[in-house]
Structures are given as structure tokens and as C-alpha cells.
Amino acid sequence: MKTGYKKVSGRTNNRPLTERKLIDAVGAVIRKMGYKGLSARNIAREADVTTSLIFKYFDTLDQLIEIYIREKDYWMSSKTKMSDMLEKIRKKTGLIEMLVFALEKQFDYFYQEEEMQQLILWEITEKCSLMDDIGSGRENLADDFFKQTDPYFEGSEVNFKAVAALLVSGIYYLVLHARSNKSTQCGIDIHSEADRAEIIRTVRQILKWTFDAAKTKRQTG
């Protein structure tokens, strides 16, 4: 069947297709070798192209990896959808449910995606300017949430950002712990669907307590 693409040495000479193959190859290398396997040679071999094409189509190897991460990272890839949903929220109950939804999706996504588990491990275990930039970008995306939540905590002693930090990092830790250690964490086995549901139920309860505590502090302060 004719594809319309020019063939060179048995390979398709088509820049958009090759770029896509290289981006996808980043994920394949992570699955097979972990983040430590992310070399130009390994990525090119996985994509079945020459290494020179990486530097022809991307400024640097880091740029190629960053494009993959920005597509794959839960918070970055969900920014537009989350921002649109936040703009429609007018009540506290809706905001709490939105936050629960975001954290539940983060939990489910991170639990299922081995590539993201590897990338978070890279981010927290090694000093790397690329992952520092990704982490900073992820932090900037949180501003949309905090613009909505900050008014509920003004004048109270409750620090919602601290609560959010514990919830987000706790999800990362639970999944990474379960990935490397099959034992339970505080009696919770996140490989169990029932226990994962309990985590989300508790996330909802913590968020409700947090908002209620802020309201109480403002009223009695």
C-alpha cells in the first residue's frame, strides 16, 4: 500500500512522523530501562532512526525528553481541562469535589503509569536541571487552584497549601512505596481496589475538615 511518504533506506522520511516516533520512544526506553536509560542512542534505537535526527529535529536531548514529560505528566496535561472546570465553580462544595476529583485522578494515573513513577523518582532522587524545570512548571499550574481556595482561608490559621502539599506528596509516596515494596503502608494496600477507595474517601474527608476548620477559625477569631 502506498503511503505517500518518501522512503530512505527502508524508513519513512517524514518529519512529523519521526518526531512522534522519537517522543514515543522516550516512554518505551523508560519502561524498559528506567530513566537512567534515557540516552540519545537508546531513544534513537527504540525509534529505529539515526541519533543525528534527534539533534536535527530537537535542539537538545533534554528538549525531546521535556516534550514527552509535558505530554505525560498528569498535572501539565490536564491544565486546560482543570482550568475550565475551576472557572465554572461558584460554591465551596463544588470546589471540594473538584479538588477530590483532581487528586483521585492523580492517584489513579500515577498508580497505573510506570513511566511517570520513574520520572518522579528521577525528580526526587537526583539533581537535574531538566526535572527542576518540570517541577517548577508543575508548581506554577497549582496557582489556578490556589486562586480559588485562598479566599476561604483568609483570616484563618489554616494553611491550605500545606494540606495540599501533604496530600499530593502522600499520593506519590504511597504509589512509589507500593511499586518497590509489596508490603502495606500503615495497613493500607493500594494494590487493593477497596483500599484505594478508602484513600480517596479519606482525601475527601481531610479536605472537608480543612475547609470547615478555616470557617470556624474565622467565625471565632
N, CA and C atoms as a LAMMPS dump frame, in Angstrom:
ITEM: TIMESTEP
0
ITEM: NUMBER OF ATOMS
663
ITEM: BOX BOUNDS ff ff ff
-5.0000000000000000e+02 5.0000000000000000e+02
-5.0000000000000000e+02 5.0000000000000000e+02
-5.0000000000000000e+02 5.0000000000000000e+02
ITEM: ATOMS id mol type element x y z
1 1 1 N 0.839 -1.192 0
2 1 2 C 0 0 0
3 1 3 C 0.878 1.248 0
4 2 1 N 0.555 2.243 -0.85
5 2 2 C 1.342 3.457 -0.915
6 2 3 C 0.958 4.395 0.223
7 3 1 N 1.951 4.937 0.881
8 3 2 C 1.698 5.848 1.999
9 3 3 C 1.848 7.308 1.606
10 4 1 N 2.517 7.566 0.49
11 4 2 C 2.769 8.937 0.089
12 4 3 C 4.039 9.508 0.695
13 5 1 N 4.702 8.726 1.557
14 5 2 C 5.929 9.169 2.19
15 5 3 C 7.131 8.683 1.379
16 6 1 N 8.147 9.518 1.31
17 6 2 C 9.385 9.141 0.641
18 6 3 C 10.167 8.191 1.534
19 7 1 N 10.665 7.135 0.974
20 7 2 C 11.422 6.141 1.745
21 7 3 C 12.919 6.336 1.569
22 8 1 N 13.631 6.291 2.675
23 8 2 C 15.088 6.364 2.653
24 8 3 C 15.623 5.196 3.452
25 9 1 N 16.398 4.333 2.821
26 9 2 C 16.966 3.157 3.494
27 9 3 C 15.884 2.338 4.193
28 10 1 N 14.73 2.238 3.547
29 10 2 C 13.664 1.408 4.106
30 10 3 C 12.893 2.079 5.226
31 11 1 N 13.193 3.355 5.531
32 11 2 C 12.491 4.041 6.616
33 11 3 C 11.709 5.226 6.057
34 12 1 N 10.648 5.602 6.729
35 12 2 C 9.816 6.706 6.267
36 12 3 C 10.494 8.039 6.528
37 13 1 N 10.679 8.854 5.471
38 13 2 C 11.299 10.157 5.606
39 13 3 C 10.197 11.204 5.757
40 14 1 N 9.708 11.373 6.966
41 14 2 C 8.599 12.271 7.235
42 14 3 C 8.821 12.869 8.608
43 15 1 N 9.077 14.176 8.676
44 15 2 C 9.479 14.779 9.942
45 15 3 C 8.435 14.634 11.052
46 16 1 N 7.163 14.975 10.827
47 16 2 C 6.187 14.833 11.919
48 16 3 C 6.104 13.401 12.461
49 17 1 N 6.147 12.429 11.545
50 17 2 C 6.088 11.04 11.977
51 17 3 C 7.331 10.667 12.778
52 18 1 N 8.498 11.105 12.312
53 18 2 C 9.739 10.782 13.015
54 18 3 C 9.775 11.444 14.39
55 19 1 N 9.325 12.704 14.471
56 19 2 C 9.274 13.372 15.769
57 19 3 C 8.378 12.606 16.739
58 20 1 N 7.237 12.164 16.234
59 20 2 C 6.309 11.406 17.069
60 20 3 C 6.93 10.088 17.53
61 21 1 N 7.635 9.431 16.629
62 21 2 C 8.311 8.18 16.986
63 21 3 C 9.356 8.407 18.06
64 22 1 N 10.071 9.502 17.968
65 22 2 C 11.114 9.804 18.955
66 22 3 C 10.496 10.133 20.318
67 23 1 N 9.415 10.893 20.314
68 23 2 C 8.744 11.216 21.579
69 23 3 C 8.217 9.942 22.232
70 24 1 N 7.575 9.104 21.446
71 24 2 C 7.05 7.842 21.984
72 24 3 C 8.177 6.93 22.45
73 25 1 N 9.314 7.004 21.768
74 25 2 C 10.457 6.159 22.133
75 25 3 C 10.989 6.5 23.518
76 26 1 N 10.842 7.768 23.938
77 26 2 C 11.26 8.153 25.286
78 26 3 C 10.517 7.304 26.316
79 27 1 N 9.208 7.183 26.146
80 27 2 C 8.419 6.369 27.058
81 27 3 C 8.8 4.901 27.013
82 28 1 N 9.059 4.396 25.832
83 28 2 C 9.434 2.989 25.692
84 28 3 C 10.756 2.699 26.4
85 29 1 N 11.711 3.616 26.279
86 29 2 C 13.003 3.434 26.955
87 29 3 C 12.816 3.454 28.468
88 30 1 N 11.981 4.374 28.961
89 30 2 C 11.733 4.44 30.406
90 30 3 C 11.144 3.129 30.907
91 31 1 N 10.19 2.578 30.171
92 31 2 C 9.56 1.314 30.584
93 31 3 C 10.565 0.175 30.611
94 32 1 N 11.47 0.156 29.65
95 32 2 C 12.414 -0.954 29.533
96 32 3 C 13.654 -0.789 30.409
97 33 1 N 14.133 0.437 30.555
98 33 2 C 15.426 0.655 31.202
99 33 3 C 15.379 1.609 32.39
100 34 1 N 14.224 2.227 32.619
101 34 2 C 14.164 3.253 33.648
102 34 3 C 14.711 4.571 33.128
103 35 1 N 14.591 5.616 33.936
104 35 2 C 15.025 6.939 33.471
105 35 3 C 16.525 6.995 33.2
106 36 1 N 17.303 6.115 33.841
107 36 2 C 18.748 6.112 33.613
108 36 3 C 19.11 5.666 32.198
109 37 1 N 18.165 5.07 31.504
110 37 2 C 18.423 4.619 30.14
111 37 3 C 18.149 5.673 29.083
112 38 1 N 17.807 6.895 29.497
113 38 2 C 17.425 7.932 28.54
114 38 3 C 18.642 8.583 27.883
115 39 1 N 19.279 7.843 27.024
116 39 2 C 20.383 8.382 26.221
117 39 3 C 19.894 8.557 24.787
118 40 1 N 20.579 9.418 24.042
119 40 2 C 20.222 9.628 22.64
120 40 3 C 20.298 8.317 21.859
121 41 1 N 21.314 7.53 22.164
122 41 2 C 21.499 6.268 21.452
123 41 3 C 20.331 5.316 21.696
124 42 1 N 19.919 5.18 22.952
125 42 2 C 18.829 4.253 23.273
126 42 3 C 17.503 4.714 22.682
127 43 1 N 17.256 6.02 22.736
128 43 2 C 15.999 6.545 22.2
129 43 3 C 15.958 6.374 20.69
130 44 1 N 17.051 6.685 20.01
131 44 2 C 17.106 6.54 18.549
132 44 3 C 16.931 5.079 18.14
133 45 1 N 17.574 4.176 18.881
134 45 2 C 17.442 2.751 18.565
135 45 3 C 15.992 2.307 18.725
136 46 1 N 15.333 2.773 19.785
137 46 2 C 13.934 2.392 20.022
138 46 3 C 13.027 2.925 18.919
139 47 1 N 13.344 4.136 18.428
140 47 2 C 12.538 4.744 17.364
141 47 3 C 12.916 4.232 15.982
142 48 1 N 14.015 3.48 15.907
143 48 2 C 14.52 2.946 14.647
144 48 3 C 14.908 4.069 13.683
145 49 1 N 15.611 5.068 14.228
146 49 2 C 16.137 6.158 13.403
147 49 3 C 17.584 6.411 13.829
148 50 1 N 18.271 7.248 13.093
149 50 2 C 19.643 7.582 13.465
150 50 3 C 19.648 8.606 14.594
151 51 1 N 20.687 8.567 15.409
152 51 2 C 20.813 9.512 16.524
153 51 3 C 20.832 10.955 16.041
154 52 1 N 21.401 11.192 14.864
155 52 2 C 21.519 12.563 14.351
156 52 3 C 20.155 13.234 14.18
157 53 1 N 19.095 12.433 13.959
158 53 2 C 17.766 13.015 13.763
159 53 3 C 17.232 13.652 15.041
160 54 1 N 17.665 13.15 16.195
161 54 2 C 17.245 13.778 17.457
162 54 3 C 17.694 15.233 17.473
163 55 1 N 18.952 15.46 17.098
164 55 2 C 19.52 16.808 17.18
165 55 3 C 19.18 17.641 15.943
166 56 1 N 18.629 17.004 14.936
167 56 2 C 18.132 17.742 13.775
168 56 3 C 16.739 18.299 14.059
169 57 1 N 15.907 17.491 14.732
170 57 2 C 14.517 17.869 14.958
171 57 3 C 14.274 18.521 16.318
172 58 1 N 15.209 18.319 17.261
173 58 2 C 15.083 18.91 18.591
174 58 3 C 16.389 19.625 18.927
175 59 1 N 16.299 20.719 19.65
176 59 2 C 17.516 21.477 19.963
177 59 3 C 18.502 20.648 20.773
178 60 1 N 17.954 19.907 21.747
179 60 2 C 18.786 19.082 22.628
180 60 3 C 18.042 17.809 22.97
181 61 1 N 18.756 16.862 23.543
182 61 2 C 18.108 15.651 24.048
183 61 3 C 17.131 16.012 25.157
184 62 1 N 17.501 16.95 26.025
185 62 2 C 16.609 17.368 27.108
186 62 3 C 15.297 17.929 26.582
187 63 1 N 15.357 18.644 25.454
188 63 2 C 14.124 19.196 24.896
189 63 3 C 13.175 18.08 24.478
190 64 1 N 13.721 17.041 23.854
191 64 2 C 12.904 15.89 23.462
192 64 3 C 12.273 15.239 24.693
193 65 1 N 13.064 15.01 25.724
194 65 2 C 12.547 14.38 26.95
195 65 3 C 11.51 15.275 27.608
196 66 1 N 11.747 16.583 27.605
197 66 2 C 10.796 17.515 28.228
198 66 3 C 9.452 17.493 27.507
199 67 1 N 9.468 17.426 26.193
200 67 2 C 8.215 17.353 25.433
201 67 3 C 7.431 16.112 25.84
202 68 1 N 8.135 14.998 25.96
203 68 2 C 7.465 13.765 26.383
204 68 3 C 6.854 13.938 27.78
205 69 1 N 7.633 14.503 28.71
206 69 2 C 7.155 14.644 30.089
207 69 3 C 5.944 15.565 30.15
208 70 1 N 5.978 16.654 29.413
209 70 2 C 4.856 17.596 29.445
210 70 3 C 3.592 16.969 28.873
211 71 1 N 3.742 16.059 27.936
212 71 2 C 2.584 15.327 27.428
213 71 3 C 2.084 14.302 28.444
214 72 1 N 3.02 13.721 29.188
215 72 2 C 2.71 12.581 30.051
216 72 3 C 2.314 12.988 31.47
217 73 1 N 2.89 14.077 31.972
218 73 2 C 2.648 14.482 33.351
219 73 3 C 1.17 14.789 33.567
220 74 1 N 0.598 14.216 34.609
221 74 2 C -0.838 14.36 34.866
222 74 3 C -1.252 15.822 34.996
223 75 1 N -0.542 16.575 35.841
224 75 2 C -0.947 17.955 36.108
225 75 3 C -0.782 18.84 34.885
226 76 1 N 0.302 18.672 34.153
227 76 2 C 0.542 19.514 32.98
228 76 3 C -0.424 19.19 31.849
229 77 1 N -0.655 17.916 31.616
230 77 2 C -1.537 17.52 30.508
231 77 3 C -2.998 17.835 30.813
232 78 1 N -3.345 18.004 32.1
233 78 2 C -4.731 18.264 32.491
234 78 3 C -5.022 19.738 32.726
235 79 1 N -4.026 20.607 32.536
236 79 2 C -4.171 22.018 32.907
237 79 3 C -5.402 22.666 32.282
238 80 1 N -5.569 22.547 30.982
239 80 2 C -6.679 23.227 30.306
240 80 3 C -8.017 22.727 30.821
241 81 1 N -8.151 21.405 30.938
242 81 2 C -9.403 20.83 31.417
243 81 3 C -9.696 21.278 32.841
244 82 1 N -8.688 21.237 33.7
245 82 2 C -8.876 21.628 35.093
246 82 3 C -9.229 23.111 35.209
247 83 1 N -8.55 23.953 34.439
248 83 2 C -8.807 25.388 34.482
249 83 3 C -10.233 25.696 34.047
250 84 1 N -10.694 25.025 33.012
251 84 2 C -12.07 25.225 32.544
252 84 3 C -13.081 24.817 33.617
253 85 1 N -12.822 23.71 34.291
254 85 2 C -13.724 23.24 35.337
255 85 3 C -13.727 24.199 36.525
256 86 1 N -12.554 24.708 36.886
257 86 2 C -12.454 25.63 38.021
258 86 3 C -13.218 26.92 37.776
259 87 1 N -13.194 27.409 36.542
260 87 2 C -13.867 28.662 36.219
261 87 3 C -15.376 28.573 36.424
262 88 1 N -15.933 27.366 36.376
263 88 2 C -17.385 27.191 36.498
264 88 3 C -17.839 26.982 37.937
265 89 1 N -16.888 26.869 38.858
266 89 2 C -17.228 26.573 40.252
267 89 3 C -17.527 27.86 41.005
268 90 1 N -18.648 27.878 41.708
269 90 2 C -19.048 29.065 42.452
270 90 3 C -19.27 28.78 43.938
271 91 1 N -19.354 27.519 44.336
272 91 2 C -19.644 27.189 45.725
273 91 3 C -18.539 26.325 46.325
274 92 1 N -18.445 26.381 47.662
275 92 2 C -17.4 25.628 48.36
276 92 3 C -17.537 24.129 48.128
277 93 1 N -18.763 23.611 48.159
278 93 2 C -18.946 22.164 47.97
279 93 3 C -18.444 21.723 46.601
280 94 1 N -18.699 22.553 45.593
281 94 2 C -18.222 22.223 44.253
282 94 3 C -16.71 22.257 44.173
283 95 1 N -16.101 23.204 44.892
284 95 2 C -14.641 23.311 44.895
285 95 3 C -14.018 22.102 45.581
286 96 1 N -14.598 21.674 46.695
287 96 2 C -14.078 20.491 47.396
288 96 3 C -14.161 19.268 46.494
289 97 1 N -15.297 19.094 45.817
290 97 2 C -15.447 17.944 44.928
291 97 3 C -14.479 18.009 43.758
292 98 1 N -14.204 19.224 43.281
293 98 2 C -13.232 19.396 42.202
294 98 3 C -11.841 18.992 42.669
295 99 1 N -11.474 19.384 43.882
296 99 2 C -10.173 19.022 44.434
297 99 3 C -10.062 17.515 44.64
298 100 1 N -11.138 16.908 45.131
299 100 2 C -11.153 15.449 45.306
300 100 3 C -10.984 14.772 43.952
301 101 1 N -11.712 15.264 42.957
302 101 2 C -11.626 14.712 41.6
303 101 3 C -10.199 14.777 41.071
304 102 1 N -9.549 15.95 41.243
305 102 2 C -8.185 16.123 40.74
306 102 3 C -7.216 15.169 41.42
307 103 1 N -7.337 15.021 42.737
308 103 2 C -6.425 14.142 43.479
309 103 3 C -6.721 12.666 43.196
310 104 1 N -7.981 12.339 43.018
311 104 2 C -8.323 10.95 42.678
312 104 3 C -7.743 10.571 41.316
313 105 1 N -7.86 11.485 40.345
314 105 2 C -7.317 11.208 39.015
315 105 3 C -5.797 11.13 39.057
316 106 1 N -5.177 11.992 39.883
317 106 2 C -3.723 11.916 40.042
318 106 3 C -3.325 10.555 40.6
319 107 1 N -4.045 10.105 41.623
320 107 2 C -3.767 8.814 42.262
321 107 3 C -3.901 7.672 41.254
322 108 1 N -5.032 7.624 40.546
323 108 2 C -5.268 6.553 39.576
324 108 3 C -4.227 6.571 38.464
325 109 1 N -3.944 7.759 37.963
326 109 2 C -2.998 7.892 36.842
327 109 3 C -1.601 7.475 37.263
328 110 1 N -1.159 7.983 38.397
329 110 2 C 0.197 7.688 38.852
330 110 3 C 0.345 6.213 39.208
331 111 1 N -0.696 5.619 39.738
332 111 2 C -0.668 4.198 40.086
333 111 3 C -0.498 3.326 38.837
334 112 1 N -1.095 3.753 37.736
335 112 2 C -1.098 2.942 36.521
336 112 3 C 0.098 3.198 35.605
337 113 1 N 0.689 4.388 35.696
338 113 2 C 1.711 4.781 34.721
339 113 3 C 3.124 4.585 35.259
340 114 1 N 3.762 3.512 34.833
341 114 2 C 5.117 3.209 35.3
342 114 3 C 6.111 4.275 34.857
343 115 1 N 5.894 4.849 33.662
344 115 2 C 6.814 5.872 33.184
345 115 3 C 6.839 7.071 34.125
346 116 1 N 5.643 7.508 34.582
347 116 2 C 5.601 8.654 35.484
348 116 3 C 6.197 8.308 36.844
349 117 1 N 6.055 7.089 37.271
350 117 2 C 6.688 6.674 38.526
351 117 3 C 8.202 6.834 38.417
352 118 1 N 8.747 6.417 37.283
353 118 2 C 10.185 6.542 37.053
354 118 3 C 10.61 8.011 37.012
355 119 1 N 9.803 8.847 36.377
356 119 2 C 10.162 10.253 36.248
357 119 3 C 10.103 10.98 37.591
358 120 1 N 9.14 10.645 38.435
359 120 2 C 9.076 11.255 39.763
360 120 3 C 10.255 10.775 40.605
361 121 1 N 10.623 9.517 40.465
362 121 2 C 11.814 9.025 41.156
363 121 3 C 13.045 9.825 40.735
364 122 1 N 13.16 10.079 39.464
365 122 2 C 14.273 10.879 38.932
366 122 3 C 14.256 12.273 39.563
367 123 1 N 13.064 12.856 39.621
368 123 2 C 12.923 14.216 40.13
369 123 3 C 13.318 14.336 41.598
370 124 1 N 12.998 13.318 42.401
371 124 2 C 13.218 13.436 43.844
372 124 3 C 14.528 12.82 44.325
373 125 1 N 15.224 12.102 43.442
374 125 2 C 16.442 11.427 43.901
375 125 3 C 17.723 11.99 43.292
376 126 1 N 17.605 12.778 42.222
377 126 2 C 18.814 13.291 41.577
378 126 3 C 18.664 14.766 41.249
379 127 1 N 19.765 15.493 41.345
380 127 2 C 19.776 16.898 40.959
381 127 3 C 19.883 16.978 39.448
382 128 1 N 18.862 17.57 38.827
383 128 2 C 18.814 17.621 37.367
384 128 3 C 18.057 18.885 36.97
385 129 1 N 18.688 19.73 36.158
386 129 2 C 18.062 20.995 35.78
387 129 3 C 16.762 20.774 35.007
388 130 1 N 16.72 19.736 34.174
389 130 2 C 15.505 19.439 33.426
390 130 3 C 14.348 19.154 34.371
391 131 1 N 14.563 18.268 35.362
392 131 2 C 13.486 17.914 36.267
393 131 3 C 13.16 19.054 37.227
394 132 1 N 14.158 19.888 37.523
395 132 2 C 13.877 21.092 38.32
396 132 3 C 12.903 22 37.573
397 133 1 N 13.121 22.163 36.273
398 133 2 C 12.24 23 35.461
399 133 3 C 10.83 22.404 35.388
400 134 1 N 10.758 21.084 35.258
401 134 2 C 9.456 20.428 35.207
402 134 3 C 8.721 20.627 36.527
403 135 1 N 9.443 20.468 37.628
404 135 2 C 8.828 20.657 38.94
405 135 3 C 8.329 22.077 39.129
406 136 1 N 9.116 23.06 38.669
407 136 2 C 8.703 24.458 38.768
408 136 3 C 7.468 24.726 37.915
409 137 1 N 7.431 24.133 36.732
410 137 2 C 6.268 24.287 35.864
411 137 3 C 5.022 23.707 36.495
412 138 1 N 5.169 22.562 37.137
413 138 2 C 4.039 21.934 37.82
414 138 3 C 3.545 22.816 38.968
415 139 1 N 4.493 23.435 39.667
416 139 2 C 4.137 24.338 40.765
417 139 3 C 3.331 25.531 40.249
418 140 1 N 3.726 26.067 39.113
419 140 2 C 3.014 27.215 38.552
420 140 3 C 1.563 26.873 38.223
421 141 1 N 1.333 25.63 37.817
422 141 2 C -0.021 25.22 37.47
423 141 3 C -0.932 25.184 38.687
424 142 1 N -0.351 25.02 39.875
425 142 2 C -1.157 24.973 41.101
426 142 3 C -1.796 26.319 41.413
427 143 1 N -1.284 27.389 40.806
428 143 2 C -1.819 28.717 41.086
429 143 3 C -3.307 28.816 40.766
430 144 1 N -3.748 28.114 39.711
431 144 2 C -5.167 28.146 39.353
432 144 3 C -6.033 27.643 40.503
433 145 1 N -5.553 26.583 41.162
434 145 2 C -6.301 26.045 42.297
435 145 3 C -6.266 27.015 43.474
436 146 1 N -5.099 27.556 43.765
437 146 2 C -4.958 28.401 44.947
438 146 3 C -5.7 29.733 44.8
439 147 1 N -5.861 30.21 43.575
440 147 2 C -6.668 31.417 43.377
441 147 3 C -8.111 31.167 43.81
442 148 1 N -8.566 29.939 43.652
443 148 2 C -9.931 29.587 44.045
444 148 3 C -10.033 29.294 45.539
445 149 1 N -8.994 28.684 46.1
446 149 2 C -9.08 28.265 47.502
447 149 3 C -8.676 29.36 48.48
448 150 1 N -7.773 30.247 48.101
449 150 2 C -7.239 31.249 49.039
450 150 3 C -8.313 32.058 49.763
451 151 1 N -9.372 32.509 49.072
452 151 2 C -10.38 33.32 49.784
453 151 3 C -11.03 32.601 50.967
454 152 1 N -11.112 31.274 50.912
455 152 2 C -11.742 30.525 52.001
456 152 3 C -10.856 30.452 53.251
457 153 1 N -9.585 30.782 53.107
458 153 2 C -8.654 30.619 54.225
459 153 3 C -8.088 31.94 54.735
460 154 1 N -8.485 33.034 54.112
461 154 2 C -8.031 34.345 54.571
462 154 3 C -8.564 34.609 55.978
463 155 1 N -7.694 35.066 56.857
464 155 2 C -8.105 35.378 58.214
465 155 3 C -8.196 34.179 59.135
466 156 1 N -7.84 32.987 58.634
467 156 2 C -7.846 31.789 59.473
468 156 3 C -6.413 31.337 59.734
469 157 1 N -6.275 30.385 60.622
470 157 2 C -4.946 29.836 60.915
471 157 3 C -4.665 28.571 60.11
472 158 1 N -5.55 28.258 59.198
473 158 2 C -5.415 27.035 58.408
474 158 3 C -4.621 27.332 57.138
475 159 1 N -3.575 26.564 56.91
476 159 2 C -2.736 26.729 55.716
477 159 3 C -3.115 25.656 54.705
478 160 1 N -3.958 26.035 53.761
479 160 2 C -4.43 25.047 52.792
480 160 3 C -3.3 24.531 51.904
481 161 1 N -2.341 25.389 51.577
482 161 2 C -1.239 24.961 50.717
483 161 3 C -0.427 23.85 51.383
484 162 1 N -0.28 23.92 52.704
485 162 2 C 0.433 22.863 53.427
486 162 3 C -0.351 21.556 53.368
487 163 1 N -1.674 21.648 53.507
488 163 2 C -2.513 20.45 53.407
489 163 3 C -2.404 19.844 52.009
490 164 1 N -2.477 20.702 50.981
491 164 2 C -2.378 20.219 49.6
492 164 3 C -1.032 19.554 49.352
493 165 1 N 0.045 20.136 49.899
494 165 2 C 1.379 19.554 49.723
495 165 3 C 1.443 18.156 50.318
496 166 1 N 0.855 17.978 51.498
497 166 2 C 0.864 16.659 52.134
498 166 3 C 0.043 15.649 51.336
499 167 1 N -1.092 16.069 50.797
500 167 2 C -1.944 15.147 50.032
501 167 3 C -1.28 14.73 48.723
502 168 1 N -0.751 15.703 47.982
503 168 2 C -0.124 15.386 46.691
504 168 3 C 1.117 14.519 46.887
505 169 1 N 1.991 14.921 47.823
506 169 2 C 3.22 14.147 48.046
507 169 3 C 2.913 12.797 48.674
508 170 1 N 1.852 12.728 49.484
509 170 2 C 1.458 11.445 50.072
510 170 3 C 1.036 10.448 49.02
511 171 1 N 0.337 10.919 47.993
512 171 2 C -0.065 10.04 46.887
513 171 3 C 1.166 9.517 46.16
514 172 1 N 2.113 10.409 45.887
515 172 2 C 3.342 9.971 45.231
516 172 3 C 4.049 8.908 46.07
517 173 1 N 4.167 9.161 47.361
518 173 2 C 4.898 8.227 48.219
519 173 3 C 4.2 6.874 48.287
520 174 1 N 2.891 6.865 48.47
521 174 2 C 2.163 5.601 48.564
522 174 3 C 2.388 4.733 47.328
523 175 1 N 2.324 5.365 46.157
524 175 2 C 2.491 4.603 44.918
525 175 3 C 3.926 4.127 44.766
526 176 1 N 4.892 4.99 45.029
527 176 2 C 6.292 4.59 44.898
528 176 3 C 6.658 3.513 45.908
529 177 1 N 6.12 3.605 47.108
530 177 2 C 6.355 2.581 48.131
531 177 3 C 5.795 1.242 47.671
532 178 1 N 4.577 1.262 47.138
533 178 2 C 3.943 0.016 46.691
534 178 3 C 4.669 -0.585 45.496
535 179 1 N 5.264 0.29 44.667
536 179 2 C 5.973 -0.189 43.483
537 179 3 C 7.24 -0.952 43.865
538 180 1 N 7.949 -0.468 44.887
539 180 2 C 9.228 -1.069 45.242
540 180 3 C 9.133 -2.03 46.421
541 181 1 N 8.043 -1.929 47.162
542 181 2 C 7.884 -2.738 48.363
543 181 3 C 6.443 -3.23 48.418
544 182 1 N 6.246 -4.511 48.351
545 182 2 C 4.892 -5.064 48.261
546 182 3 C 4.146 -5.062 49.596
547 183 1 N 4.813 -4.625 50.655
548 183 2 C 4.147 -4.6 51.948
549 183 3 C 3.155 -3.449 52.009
550 184 1 N 2.284 -3.479 53.011
551 184 2 C 1.305 -2.422 53.188
552 184 3 C 1.959 -1.192 53.813
553 185 1 N 1.273 -0.082 53.75
554 185 2 C 1.721 1.15 54.394
555 185 3 C 0.644 1.543 55.406
556 186 1 N 0.98 1.429 56.703
557 186 2 C 0.014 1.698 57.776
558 186 3 C -1.235 0.825 57.601
559 187 1 N -1.022 -0.39 57.158
560 187 2 C -2.128 -1.321 56.988
561 187 3 C -2.912 -1.137 55.704
562 188 1 N -2.517 -0.174 54.873
563 188 2 C -3.208 0.09 53.606
564 188 3 C -2.426 -0.537 52.457
565 189 1 N -3.134 -1.334 51.669
566 189 2 C -2.541 -1.962 50.494
567 189 3 C -3.152 -1.326 49.262
568 190 1 N -2.421 -0.437 48.595
569 190 2 C -3.038 0.267 47.476
570 190 3 C -3.166 -0.601 46.229
571 191 1 N -2.652 -1.832 46.293
572 191 2 C -2.937 -2.76 45.202
573 191 3 C -4.36 -3.3 45.32
574 192 1 N -4.971 -3.054 46.456
575 192 2 C -6.357 -3.441 46.679
576 192 3 C -7.289 -2.316 46.248
577 193 1 N -8.251 -2.621 45.411
578 193 2 C -9.199 -1.603 44.949
579 193 3 C -9.948 -0.983 46.12
580 194 1 N -10.301 -1.821 47.107
581 194 2 C -11.026 -1.312 48.271
582 194 3 C -10.18 -0.324 49.066
583 195 1 N -8.897 -0.616 49.226
584 195 2 C -8.028 0.287 49.976
585 195 3 C -7.753 1.572 49.211
586 196 1 N -7.676 1.495 47.889
587 196 2 C -7.524 2.719 47.104
588 196 3 C -8.76 3.606 47.261
589 197 1 N -9.919 2.967 47.297
590 197 2 C -11.158 3.725 47.501
591 197 3 C -11.162 4.389 48.876
592 198 1 N -10.587 3.714 49.863
593 198 2 C -10.511 4.294 51.206
594 198 3 C -9.6 5.515 51.234
595 199 1 N -8.532 5.472 50.467
596 199 2 C -7.638 6.627 50.383
597 199 3 C -8.394 7.836 49.844
598 200 1 N -9.156 7.655 48.78
599 200 2 C -9.895 8.76 48.181
600 200 3 C -10.996 9.247 49.123
601 201 1 N -11.661 8.339 49.811
602 201 2 C -12.685 8.745 50.775
603 201 3 C -12.059 9.606 51.87
604 202 1 N -10.865 9.227 52.29
605 202 2 C -10.181 9.977 53.336
606 202 3 C -9.68 11.321 52.824
607 203 1 N -9.238 11.371 51.568
608 203 2 C -8.853 12.649 50.963
609 203 3 C -10.035 13.615 51.007
610 204 1 N -11.218 13.13 50.64
611 204 2 C -12.416 13.977 50.677
612 204 3 C -12.681 14.469 52.092
613 205 1 N -12.534 13.578 53.069
614 205 2 C -12.795 13.954 54.457
615 205 3 C -11.782 14.99 54.951
616 206 1 N -10.516 14.81 54.614
617 206 2 C -9.478 15.771 55.015
618 206 3 C -9.766 17.148 54.429
619 207 1 N -10.131 17.191 53.161
620 207 2 C -10.44 18.472 52.53
621 207 3 C -11.64 19.137 53.191
622 208 1 N -12.66 18.353 53.498
623 208 2 C -13.846 18.91 54.164
624 208 3 C -13.47 19.452 55.544
625 209 1 N -12.7 18.68 56.311
626 209 2 C -12.253 19.142 57.629
627 209 3 C -11.477 20.449 57.504
628 210 1 N -10.617 20.522 56.482
629 210 2 C -9.772 21.698 56.305
630 210 3 C -10.608 22.95 56.057
631 211 1 N -11.576 22.849 55.139
632 211 2 C -12.43 23.995 54.846
633 211 3 C -13.304 24.352 56.055
634 212 1 N -13.816 23.343 56.754
635 212 2 C -14.65 23.594 57.935
636 212 3 C -13.835 24.259 59.042
637 213 1 N -12.585 23.815 59.211
638 213 2 C -11.735 24.387 60.249
639 213 3 C -11.436 25.858 59.966
640 214 1 N -11.244 26.198 58.7
641 214 2 C -10.994 27.596 58.334
642 214 3 C -12.206 28.462 58.629
643 215 1 N -13.387 27.955 58.331
644 215 2 C -14.622 28.694 58.593
645 215 3 C -14.796 28.924 60.086
646 216 1 N -14.53 27.902 60.883
647 216 2 C -14.664 28.017 62.335
648 216 3 C -13.686 29.04 62.9
649 217 1 N -12.451 29.026 62.409
650 217 2 C -11.421 29.951 62.9
651 217 3 C -11.805 31.393 62.576
652 218 1 N -12.398 31.634 61.386
653 218 2 C -12.779 32.983 61.028
654 218 3 C -13.927 33.487 61.902
655 219 1 N -14.84 32.573 62.216
656 219 2 C -16.007 32.959 62.998
657 219 3 C -15.669 33.248 64.45
658 220 1 N -14.663 32.518 65.002
659 220 2 C -14.326 32.679 66.418
660 220 3 C -13.126 33.581 66.631
661 221 1 N -12.433 33.954 65.551
662 221 2 C -11.213 34.753 65.688
663 221 3 C -11.497 36.214 66.019
